Amino acid sequence: MTSARRSRSYRRMRTIYQAAVVVVAIVFLLIVTRLAHYQNGVPPHQDQYLPGGEPATLYLPGSSNQPGPDNPFFQSFPKPAAERPPAVVLVHGFSSDRVNSSALARRIAQNGYGVLAIDVRGHGENRNSFIESQSGHGLREDVKNAVEFLRQSNLVDGSRIVVMGHSMGAGAALDYATHDANLKGSVMISGGFNLEGTERPRNTLFIFAENDPGFIKETSALIAAHLAGVPKIDLGKVYGDVANGTAVEAIQVPGVDHVRIIWSEDAAGSIVRWLDSVVGMKRAGAPNLAEPRLTLILLCLPMFIFFLIPIGRVCGKMAPLWERRPLDTTGWLGLIALVIALFVAMALNANAPQAEFLSIFEGHVIISWLAIAGGLLIALLAFEHPEDLRRLSNGVGPTLIAAAFAFGAIVIVNGAYEVALHRTALTPERLLVTLASALLLLPFFVSFELILRRGTTVMATVLGSLGRVLVIITIVVGLGLGALPFVLSLVLPVFVILFVMFEVFAASVYSATGNLLLIAVVEALWFARTAALSWPITFKF
């Protein structure tokens, strides 16, 4: 092919690429606009702050979320108690928040219930420490505050309250139910681990995922059987009597796992039917389980990944050009060095994670592990390839500016569609954790990029992808050895998706200017922000 033909082919491909970016951007904006319509629409909802600074969102049945007679929050006079909807307290799982449980909250509310979804201490918007409480039972205090709020509200029937939770929240719901005999019932979603209180929990539903960890399914079935007074529980069979509060049922939801059950339409339908029986609600037809936000979010996710390409290329061109190093045995040997560093760091970190000062429950173990591995790899580079480390000092200022633009764009676009996945705005405590964690993680991502990413864009992407696969494999092995927190296994798919996004961004920057420092800074900030948003905070300013 002549140079003229190559030039024409390049211009044609560039035009197609630019047109694709414009088209995807327009579609994305249309979808997030529609998403905002659903987010701010029915069921009617308002944010609340409970005693002790506990953030919550109250959802109510109604046909409008705008001021007016169809919005129950704008009623002129309180309805008689008998005309108010029964109420549910909804508690999220570990490392989650009320945004994550909002799909279930909306599905229940649009079927005639008031739902109070809360952020328990240390999670989401709740700035209270996860490990500190007046009674020593912080989650029980949070659930109690929510129940008392509903009992005093003139928007719901405070005599008909059910507590419900997912994972850790299921444990909190079951625990509270053993301390409050005036509840109508309790629903445990993929959790609920002991009967600590003196009261027998009333009308209990244990619902778990087909692909939940074995111990969760076994414990749920065991407690359900104990409450039902049988040696073994039959799934889908109701034991006891709703009228006297002894009803018990255990249900397994097919085709979902520990994370996705909270968004499952089948799970929501089973829960609504259980609630109807517990509070005595008569329903003419099938429950309304529509939740259009979830479909729109699924459409946005691949588009966000696509946007990482232009973000990487544009911001890459803002940073100084780095000369590409040739592909040799160094890249392949780097994969071996990466695995060795990760396992050595895991052993050094297992008994005394030094990043405990970050004050993120369990999350400090991951940050500390990667920080130690990064230190080992930096030492290896200093010994074997000091010239690579010296490259880091070239054009640091412009590189950091480009990284700030790239990270800002990622945060903004990502936050535009995650309205049912997780809160994306940082509290002051989480902002501090993000910055401190990024500094600790930077050596790991710098060494990762310097050791592995070399040669053509294709080969650099292959090596980078293999490196991330090895990190995931090491995490799985660490979980099996007990060197990493068990809860990490429940969110491992999130790490896989995150690493895919990292590699798309990294390949895009590398194809533009090859600036590895820019890639590493953005990866460190992105990983740190994800950790700060997810793991419970154990301090408060």
C-alpha positions as CSV (number, residue, x, y, z in Angstrom):
1,M,0.0,0.0,0.0
2,T,1.4,3.4,-1.0
3,S,1.8,6.2,1.6
4,A,-1.0,8.1,-0.1
5,R,-3.4,5.2,0.3
6,R,-2.3,4.7,3.9
7,S,-3.0,8.3,4.5
8,R,-6.4,8.2,3.0
9,S,-7.2,5.0,5.0
10,Y,-6.0,6.6,8.2
11,R,-8.2,9.7,7.6
12,R,-11.2,7.5,6.8
13,M,-10.8,5.5,10.0
14,R,-10.3,8.7,12.0
15,T,-13.5,10.1,10.5
16,I,-15.4,6.9,11.4
17,Y,-14.0,7.0,14.9
18,Q,-14.9,10.6,15.5
19,A,-18.4,10.0,14.1
20,A,-18.8,7.0,16.5
21,V,-17.7,9.1,19.5
22,V,-20.3,11.8,18.6
23,V,-23.1,9.3,18.0
24,V,-22.4,7.4,21.2
25,A,-22.1,10.7,23.1
26,I,-25.5,11.8,21.9
27,V,-27.1,8.5,22.7
28,F,-25.5,8.5,26.1
29,L,-26.8,12.0,26.9
30,L,-30.3,11.0,25.8
31,I,-30.2,7.9,28.0
32,V,-28.9,9.7,31.1
33,T,-31.6,12.4,30.6
34,R,-34.2,9.7,30.5
35,L,-32.6,8.1,33.5
36,A,-32.8,11.4,35.4
37,H,-36.5,11.5,34.5
38,Y,-37.1,8.1,36.2
39,Q,-34.7,8.9,39.0
40,N,-36.7,12.0,40.0
41,G,-40.1,10.5,39.2
42,V,-42.3,8.0,40.9
43,P,-42.6,6.5,43.4
44,P,-42.6,9.7,45.4
45,H,-39.5,9.9,47.6
46,Q,-37.6,12.3,49.9
47,D,-34.3,12.2,51.6
48,Q,-34.5,12.2,55.4
49,Y,-32.0,12.5,58.3
50,L,-32.8,10.4,61.3
51,P,-31.7,11.0,64.8
52,G,-27.9,10.6,65.1
53,G,-27.3,11.9,61.6
54,E,-28.4,8.7,59.8
55,P,-29.2,9.5,56.1
56,A,-32.2,7.8,54.6
57,T,-34.7,8.0,51.7
58,L,-38.4,7.5,52.3
59,Y,-40.3,6.1,49.3
60,L,-44.1,6.2,49.3
61,P,-46.9,4.9,47.0
62,G,-48.2,7.7,44.8
63,S,-48.6,8.9,41.2
64,S,-46.4,12.0,41.3
65,N,-43.1,13.1,42.8
66,Q,-43.9,16.8,42.0
67,P,-45.5,19.2,44.5
68,G,-49.3,18.7,44.4
69,P,-52.2,16.6,45.7
70,D,-50.9,13.4,44.0
71,N,-47.7,13.5,46.1
72,P,-48.2,12.1,49.6
73,F,-45.4,14.3,50.9
74,F,-47.5,17.4,50.1
75,Q,-50.7,16.3,51.8
76,S,-52.6,19.1,53.6
77,F,-53.8,16.9,56.4
78,P,-52.5,13.6,57.7
79,K,-54.5,10.6,56.6
80,P,-56.1,8.4,59.3
81,A,-53.7,5.6,60.4
82,A,-55.9,2.9,58.8
83,E,-55.5,4.6,55.4
84,R,-51.7,4.9,55.5
85,P,-49.5,2.4,53.8
86,P,-47.6,-0.3,55.9
87,A,-43.9,0.4,56.1
88,V,-40.6,-1.4,55.5
89,V,-37.1,-0.5,56.8
90,L,-34.6,-1.5,54.2
91,V,-30.9,-2.1,55.2
92,H,-28.2,-2.5,52.6
93,G,-25.2,-4.9,52.7
94,F,-21.6,-4.5,53.7
95,S,-19.7,-2.0,51.5
96,S,-23.0,-1.0,49.9
97,D,-25.5,1.9,50.5
98,R,-29.1,2.9,50.1
99,V,-28.4,3.8,46.5
100,N,-27.6,0.2,45.7
101,S,-30.9,-1.0,47.3
102,S,-33.0,1.8,45.7
103,A,-34.3,-0.5,42.9
104,L,-35.8,-2.9,45.5
105,A,-37.1,0.0,47.6
106,R,-38.9,1.5,44.5
107,R,-40.4,-1.9,43.5
108,I,-41.8,-2.3,47.0
109,A,-43.1,1.3,47.3
110,Q,-44.9,1.2,44.0
111,N,-46.8,-1.8,45.3
112,G,-48.4,0.1,48.2
113,Y,-45.7,0.3,50.9
114,G,-43.7,3.0,52.5
115,V,-40.0,2.1,52.4
116,L,-37.3,3.8,54.4
117,A,-33.9,2.9,52.9
118,I,-31.1,3.8,55.2
119,D,-27.3,4.3,55.1
120,V,-26.0,2.5,58.2
121,R,-23.0,3.9,60.0
122,G,-19.7,4.0,58.0
123,H,-21.5,3.4,54.7
124,G,-22.7,5.7,51.9
125,E,-23.5,9.2,53.1
126,N,-23.5,8.2,56.8
127,R,-20.4,9.8,58.3
128,N,-20.6,8.1,61.7
129,S,-17.9,5.5,62.4
130,F,-18.7,1.9,61.5
131,I,-17.2,0.5,64.7
132,E,-18.3,3.1,67.2
133,S,-21.7,3.2,69.0
134,Q,-23.2,4.0,72.4
135,S,-24.6,0.6,73.0
136,G,-21.9,-1.5,71.3
137,H,-24.5,-2.6,68.8
138,G,-24.3,0.1,66.2
139,L,-26.3,-1.5,63.4
140,R,-29.1,-2.3,65.9
141,E,-29.1,1.3,66.9
142,D,-29.4,2.4,63.2
143,V,-32.3,0.0,62.6
144,K,-34.0,1.1,65.8
145,N,-33.8,4.7,64.8
146,A,-35.4,3.9,61.4
147,V,-38.2,1.9,63.1
148,E,-38.9,4.6,65.6
149,F,-38.9,7.2,62.8
150,L,-41.6,5.3,61.0
151,R,-43.7,4.7,64.2
152,Q,-43.8,8.5,64.7
153,S,-44.4,9.4,61.1
154,N,-47.9,10.5,59.9
155,L,-47.1,9.2,56.4
156,V,-47.2,5.5,57.2
157,D,-49.0,3.1,59.5
158,G,-46.5,2.7,62.3
159,S,-48.3,-0.4,63.6
160,R,-47.4,-2.4,60.5
161,I,-43.6,-2.3,60.1
162,V,-41.4,-5.0,58.6
163,V,-37.6,-4.9,58.8
164,M,-35.6,-6.1,55.8
165,G,-32.0,-6.3,54.9
166,H,-29.5,-7.7,52.4
167,S,-26.3,-9.5,53.4
168,M,-24.9,-7.6,56.4
169,G,-28.2,-5.8,56.5
170,A,-30.1,-9.1,56.7
171,G,-28.1,-9.9,59.8
172,A,-29.0,-6.5,61.2
173,A,-32.7,-7.0,60.4
174,L,-32.8,-10.4,62.0
175,D,-30.9,-9.2,65.1
176,Y,-33.3,-6.3,65.5
177,A,-36.3,-8.5,65.0
178,T,-35.2,-10.6,68.0
179,H,-35.4,-7.4,70.2
180,D,-38.7,-5.9,69.0
181,A,-41.9,-8.0,69.4
182,N,-44.1,-5.3,67.9
183,L,-42.9,-5.8,64.3
184,K,-45.1,-7.4,61.7
185,G,-42.3,-9.4,60.2
186,S,-38.7,-9.5,58.9
187,V,-37.1,-10.4,55.5
188,M,-33.5,-11.6,55.3
189,I,-32.0,-11.4,51.8
190,S,-28.8,-13.5,51.5
191,G,-28.0,-13.2,55.1
192,G,-29.1,-13.4,58.8
193,F,-26.8,-15.4,60.9
194,N,-27.9,-15.7,64.5
195,L,-30.8,-15.3,67.0
196,E,-29.2,-13.2,69.7
197,G,-32.2,-11.5,71.3
198,T,-34.9,-12.7,73.6
199,E,-37.8,-12.3,71.2
200,R,-38.8,-14.8,68.6
201,P,-38.7,-12.9,65.3
202,R,-42.2,-12.6,63.8
203,N,-43.1,-13.8,60.3
204,T,-39.6,-14.4,58.9
205,L,-38.7,-14.8,55.2
206,F,-35.2,-16.0,54.3
207,I,-34.6,-15.5,50.6
208,F,-31.2,-16.2,49.0
209,A,-29.5,-16.5,45.6
210,E,-28.8,-19.8,43.8
211,N,-25.2,-18.7,43.5
212,D,-24.8,-17.3,47.0
213,P,-21.8,-18.7,49.0
214,G,-22.7,-22.1,50.5
215,F,-22.5,-21.0,54.1
216,I,-25.1,-18.2,53.5
217,K,-27.6,-20.7,52.0
218,E,-26.9,-23.2,54.7
219,T,-27.2,-20.8,57.6
220,S,-30.4,-19.3,56.2
221,A,-32.0,-22.7,55.8
222,L,-30.8,-23.8,59.3
223,I,-32.3,-20.8,61.1
224,A,-35.5,-21.1,59.1
225,A,-35.8,-24.7,60.1
226,H,-35.1,-23.9,63.7
227,L,-37.9,-21.2,63.7
228,A,-40.3,-23.6,61.9
229,G,-39.6,-26.4,64.3
230,V,-38.6,-28.9,61.7
231,P,-35.3,-30.8,61.1
232,K,-35.0,-29.5,57.5
233,I,-36.8,-26.6,55.8
234,D,-38.5,-27.3,52.4
235,L,-37.9,-24.3,50.1
236,G,-41.0,-22.5,49.0
237,K,-43.2,-23.9,51.8
238,V,-44.8,-21.7,54.4
239,Y,-44.6,-23.0,57.9
240,G,-46.5,-21.6,60.9
241,D,-49.3,-19.0,60.9
242,V,-49.1,-15.4,59.9
243,A,-51.8,-14.3,62.2
244,N,-49.9,-15.3,65.4
245,G,-46.5,-14.2,63.9
246,T,-45.0,-17.7,63.5
247,A,-44.9,-17.9,59.7
248,V,-41.5,-18.9,58.2
249,E,-40.5,-19.5,54.6
250,A,-37.2,-20.0,52.8
251,I,-36.8,-19.2,49.1
252,Q,-34.0,-19.7,46.7
253,V,-33.9,-17.3,43.7
254,P,-32.5,-19.0,40.5
255,G,-29.9,-17.5,38.2
256,V,-28.5,-14.7,40.5
257,D,-25.7,-14.3,42.9
258,H,-25.1,-12.5,46.2
259,V,-24.8,-9.0,44.5
260,R,-27.4,-9.3,41.8
261,I,-30.2,-10.6,44.0
262,I,-30.9,-7.1,45.2
263,W,-31.9,-6.1,41.6
264,S,-33.7,-9.4,40.8
265,E,-37.3,-9.0,39.7
266,D,-38.1,-12.6,40.8
267,A,-36.7,-11.8,44.3
268,A,-38.7,-8.5,44.5
269,G,-41.9,-10.4,43.5
270,S,-41.4,-13.0,46.2
271,I,-40.8,-10.3,48.8
272,V,-43.9,-8.3,47.8
273,R,-46.0,-11.4,48.0
274,W,-44.6,-12.2,51.5
275,L,-45.2,-8.6,52.7
276,D,-48.8,-8.7,51.4
277,S,-49.5,-11.8,53.5
278,V,-47.8,-10.4,56.6
279,V,-49.6,-7.1,56.7
280,G,-52.9,-8.3,55.3
281,M,-52.8,-6.4,52.0
282,K,-55.2,-7.6,49.3
283,R,-54.0,-7.2,45.8
284,A,-56.2,-7.5,42.7
285,G,-53.5,-8.3,40.2
286,A,-49.8,-9.1,39.9
287,P,-47.3,-6.8,41.6
288,N,-45.8,-4.0,39.6
289,L,-42.1,-4.8,39.4
290,A,-41.1,-2.4,36.7
291,E,-37.7,-0.7,37.3
292,P,-36.7,1.0,34.0
293,R,-33.5,2.5,35.5
294,L,-31.8,-0.8,35.6
295,T,-32.1,-1.3,31.8
296,L,-30.8,2.2,31.1
297,I,-27.9,1.6,33.4
298,L,-27.0,-1.6,31.6
299,L,-27.0,0.4,28.3
300,C,-24.8,3.1,29.8
301,L,-22.1,0.7,31.1
302,P,-20.6,-0.3,27.7
303,M,-20.9,3.3,26.5
304,F,-18.9,4.4,29.5
305,I,-16.2,1.9,28.7
306,F,-16.2,3.1,25.1
307,F,-15.8,6.7,26.3
308,L,-12.6,5.7,28.1
309,I,-11.0,5.5,24.6
310,P,-11.4,9.2,23.7
311,I,-10.8,10.3,27.3
312,G,-7.5,8.4,27.2
313,R,-6.4,9.6,23.8
314,V,-7.4,13.3,24.4
315,C,-5.8,13.5,27.9
316,G,-2.8,11.4,26.7
317,K,-2.0,14.1,24.1
318,M,-2.1,16.7,26.9
319,A,0.9,14.9,28.5
320,P,4.5,14.7,27.3
321,L,5.3,12.0,24.8
322,W,7.1,9.0,26.1
323,E,9.3,7.0,23.7
324,R,8.0,3.4,23.5
325,R,10.4,0.8,24.8
326,P,10.9,-2.3,22.5
327,L,9.3,-5.6,23.5
328,D,11.8,-8.0,24.8
329,T,12.0,-10.7,27.5
330,T,11.6,-7.9,30.2
331,G,7.8,-7.7,29.7
332,W,7.3,-11.5,30.0
333,L,9.7,-11.7,33.0
334,G,7.8,-8.8,34.5
335,L,4.7,-11.0,34.8
336,I,6.7,-13.5,36.9
337,A,8.1,-10.6,39.0
338,L,4.6,-9.3,39.5
339,V,3.3,-12.6,40.8
340,I,6.3,-13.1,43.1
341,A,5.9,-9.5,44.5
342,L,2.2,-10.0,45.1
343,F,2.7,-13.2,47.0
344,V,5.6,-11.9,49.1
345,A,3.6,-8.8,49.9
346,M,0.6,-10.9,50.9
347,A,2.8,-12.9,53.3
348,L,4.3,-9.7,54.8
349,N,0.9,-8.1,55.0
350,A,-1.2,-11.0,56.4
351,N,-0.6,-10.5,60.1
352,A,-0.2,-6.7,60.4
353,P,-1.5,-4.5,57.6
354,Q,0.4,-1.3,57.9
355,A,-2.3,0.9,56.2
356,E,-4.7,0.5,59.1
357,F,-4.4,4.3,59.7
358,L,-6.6,4.7,56.6
359,S,-9.5,3.7,58.8
360,I,-11.5,1.8,56.2
361,F,-12.8,-1.4,57.6
362,E,-11.1,-4.4,55.7
363,G,-10.2,-2.1,52.8
364,H,-6.9,-1.2,54.4
365,V,-5.8,-4.8,54.0
366,I,-6.1,-4.5,50.2
367,I,-4.4,-1.1,50.0
368,S,-1.6,-2.2,52.3
369,W,-1.0,-5.4,50.3
370,L,-0.7,-3.5,47.0
371,A,1.4,-0.8,48.5
372,I,4.0,-3.4,49.7
373,A,3.9,-5.1,46.4
374,G,4.5,-1.8,44.7
375,G,7.5,-1.1,47.0
376,L,9.0,-4.4,46.1
377,L,8.6,-3.8,42.4
378,I,10.0,-0.3,42.6
379,A,13.1,-1.7,44.3
380,L,13.4,-4.3,41.5
381,L,13.2,-1.5,38.9
382,A,15.8,0.6,40.8
383,F,18.2,-2.4,40.7
384,E,17.5,-3.7,37.2
385,H,16.2,-0.7,35.2
386,P,17.0,2.6,36.9
387,E,16.6,4.4,33.7
388,D,12.9,3.6,33.6
389,L,12.4,5.3,37.0
390,R,14.4,8.4,35.9
391,R,11.8,8.8,33.1
392,L,9.2,9.6,35.7
393,S,10.7,13.0,36.4
394,N,10.2,14.2,32.8
395,G,7.2,16.6,32.4
396,V,5.6,15.7,35.8
397,G,3.5,18.9,35.9
398,P,1.8,18.5,32.5
399,T,1.3,14.8,33.2
400,L,-0.4,15.5,36.5
401,I,-2.7,18.1,34.8
402,A,-3.6,15.6,32.2
403,A,-4.3,13.0,34.9
404,A,-6.5,15.5,36.7
405,F,-8.6,16.1,33.6
406,A,-8.8,12.4,32.8
407,F,-9.8,11.4,36.3
408,G,-12.4,14.2,36.5
409,A,-13.9,13.2,33.2
410,I,-14.1,9.5,34.4
411,V,-15.8,10.5,37.7
412,I,-18.3,12.8,36.0
413,V,-19.4,10.4,33.3
414,N,-19.4,7.5,35.7
415,G,-21.5,9.3,38.2
416,A,-24.1,10.3,35.5
417,Y,-25.5,6.7,35.3
418,E,-24.7,4.9,38.6
419,V,-28.0,6.0,40.3
420,A,-28.9,2.5,41.3
421,L,-25.5,1.0,41.8
422,H,-23.7,3.0,44.5
423,R,-23.2,6.6,45.8
424,T,-20.4,8.3,43.8
425,A,-20.1,11.5,45.8
426,L,-17.3,11.5,48.4
427,T,-17.9,12.6,52.0
428,P,-15.0,14.6,53.5
429,E,-13.7,11.5,55.3
430,R,-13.8,9.5,52.0
431,L,-12.1,12.3,50.1
432,L,-9.2,12.1,52.6
433,V,-9.1,8.3,52.3
434,T,-9.0,8.6,48.5
435,L,-6.0,10.9,48.5
436,A,-4.0,8.9,51.1
437,S,-4.8,5.6,49.4
438,A,-3.8,7.0,46.0
439,L,-0.4,7.9,47.4
440,L,0.1,4.4,48.8
441,L,-1.1,2.7,45.6
442,L,0.9,4.9,43.2
443,P,4.1,2.8,43.4
444,F,2.2,-0.3,42.5
445,F,0.6,1.1,39.4
446,V,3.7,2.9,38.4
447,S,5.8,-0.3,38.6
448,F,3.0,-2.3,37.0
449,E,3.1,0.0,33.9
450,L,6.9,0.3,33.8
451,I,7.5,-3.4,34.0
452,L,4.7,-4.7,31.7
453,R,3.7,-2.1,29.1
454,R,6.1,-2.0,26.2
455,G,6.2,-2.6,22.5
456,T,3.3,-2.0,20.2
457,T,-0.1,-1.0,21.5
458,V,-1.4,-4.5,20.9
459,M,1.4,-6.2,22.7
460,A,1.4,-3.7,25.5
461,T,-2.3,-4.3,26.0
462,V,-1.8,-8.1,26.0
463,L,0.9,-7.8,28.7
464,G,-1.2,-5.4,30.7
465,S,-4.3,-7.6,30.5
466,L,-2.3,-10.7,31.5
467,G,-0.9,-8.7,34.5
468,R,-4.4,-7.8,35.6
469,V,-5.5,-11.4,35.2
470,L,-2.6,-12.5,37.4
471,V,-3.7,-9.9,40.1
472,I,-7.2,-11.4,40.1
473,I,-5.8,-15.0,40.3
474,T,-3.6,-13.9,43.2
475,I,-6.6,-12.4,45.0
476,V,-8.5,-15.7,44.6
477,V,-5.6,-17.6,46.0
478,G,-5.3,-15.1,48.8
479,L,-8.9,-15.6,49.7
480,G,-8.4,-19.3,49.7
481,L,-5.5,-19.0,52.1
482,G,-7.3,-16.6,54.3
483,A,-4.8,-13.8,53.7
484,L,-7.4,-11.4,52.3
485,P,-10.8,-10.5,53.7
486,F,-13.6,-12.9,52.8
487,V,-15.9,-10.1,51.9
488,L,-13.7,-9.4,48.9
489,S,-14.9,-12.6,47.4
490,L,-18.5,-11.2,47.2
491,V,-17.4,-8.2,45.1
492,L,-14.7,-9.9,43.0
493,P,-16.7,-9.4,39.8
494,V,-16.5,-5.6,40.5
495,F,-12.7,-5.9,40.5
496,V,-12.8,-7.7,37.2
497,I,-15.0,-5.0,35.6
498,L,-12.8,-2.3,37.1
499,F,-9.6,-3.9,35.7
500,V,-11.2,-4.1,32.2
501,M,-11.9,-0.3,32.4
502,F,-8.3,0.3,33.6
503,E,-6.9,-1.6,30.6
504,V,-9.2,0.2,28.0
505,F,-8.0,3.6,29.4
506,A,-4.4,2.5,29.6
507,A,-4.3,1.2,26.0
508,S,-5.9,4.5,24.8
509,V,-3.3,6.6,26.5
510,Y,-0.5,4.4,25.4
511,S,-1.6,4.5,21.8
512,A,-1.7,8.3,21.9
513,T,1.6,9.3,23.7
514,G,2.8,6.2,25.7
515,N,2.9,8.3,28.9
516,L,3.0,5.5,31.6
517,L,3.0,8.0,34.5
518,L,-0.3,9.4,33.4
519,I,-1.8,5.9,33.2
520,A,-0.5,5.0,36.7
521,V,-1.7,8.2,38.4
522,V,-5.3,7.8,37.0
523,E,-5.3,4.1,38.0
524,A,-4.2,4.9,41.5
525,L,-6.8,7.6,42.0
526,W,-9.5,5.5,40.4
527,F,-8.8,2.4,42.5
528,A,-8.4,4.6,45.7
529,R,-11.7,6.3,45.0
530,T,-13.5,3.0,44.5
531,A,-12.1,1.6,47.7
532,A,-13.0,4.8,49.7
533,L,-16.6,4.8,48.3
534,S,-17.1,1.1,49.1
535,W,-15.4,0.1,52.4
536,P,-16.9,1.3,55.7
537,I,-15.3,4.3,57.3
538,T,-14.2,4.0,60.9
539,F,-13.6,7.7,61.7
540,K,-15.4,11.0,61.6
541,F,-14.1,14.6,61.4
